[in-house]
Amino acid sequence: MADKVADQIIYEDDYCRVWTLALEAGESTAWHKHELDYVYVVTAASQARTEYVDKKSEEQNDKVGATSMRYPDTGHRLTNVGSGPYRNIIVELKQATK
């Protein structure tokens, strides 16, 4: 499994880490797992599929601005199965701020 959960870290402090993710049509992330709770925000929408290591999958047809809270998992990859670009911002939550 890859250590990177997305393409590039654009911000990090003691409380959070922010990544960008960009997938062109047909592209997939590397297999990876999240060790932290996280939220993603879609910035360019395309149909996507999340495949999990346990062979389950989840179809996503999020719109621009859609957000989702997610939790640590055993591993997955995201594939852009649509015809346009897919982009999101991932915010990993390292610890509570209070």
SVG drawing of the C-alpha trace seen along z (x, -y; Angstrom):
<svg xmlns="http://www.w3.org/2000/svg" viewBox="-24 -25 28 34">
<polyline fill="none" stroke="black" stroke-width="0.4" points="0.0,0.0 1.2,-3.5 1.9,-6.0 0.5,-8.8 -3.3,-9.2 -3.4,-11.7 -1.1,-13.7 0.3,-16.6 0.2,-18.0 -0.6,-21.7 -0.9,-22.5 0.0,-20.7 0.1,-21.7 -0.3,-19.9 -4.1,-19.5 -4.6,-18.7 -3.0,-17.7 -4.5,-19.0 -4.0,-17.1 -5.0,-17.7 -6.1,-14.8 -6.5,-14.9 -7.6,-12.0 -8.1,-12.2 -10.7,-9.9 -9.6,-6.3 -6.9,-7.0 -6.8,-5.5 -5.0,-6.3 -2.5,-3.9 -3.9,-1.4 -3.7,-3.2 -5.3,-3.4 -6.2,-6.2 -4.9,-6.2 -6.8,-9.3 -10.4,-10.6 -10.8,-12.8 -13.1,-15.0 -13.0,-15.4 -14.5,-18.2 -15.1,-17.7 -13.7,-20.5 -14.2,-18.9 -16.9,-16.3 -16.8,-13.0 -18.2,-9.6 -15.8,-7.7 -15.6,-4.3 -13.9,-3.4 -12.7,0.2 -11.8,1.7 -9.3,4.4 -12.2,6.6 -13.5,6.6 -16.4,4.3 -16.9,1.2 -18.8,-2.1 -20.0,-4.2 -19.8,-7.9 -21.4,-10.5 -20.7,-13.6 -21.3,-17.1 -18.8,-20.0 -18.9,-21.1 -20.0,-17.7 -18.3,-16.8 -18.1,-13.5 -16.6,-12.5 -14.7,-9.3 -12.8,-7.2 -9.7,-5.0 -10.0,-1.9 -8.2,1.2 -7.3,-0.1 -8.8,-1.3 -8.2,-3.0 -10.3,-5.6 -10.8,-5.3 -12.3,-8.0 -14.7,-6.0 -16.3,-9.1 -15.3,-11.0 -14.0,-14.2 -11.5,-15.2 -12.1,-14.4 -10.5,-16.6 -10.9,-16.9 -9.3,-18.3 -8.7,-15.9 -8.4,-17.2 -7.0,-14.6 -7.8,-15.4 -4.8,-14.7 -6.2,-15.8 -9.0,-17.8 -8.3,-21.5 -9.7,-21.9"/>
</svg>
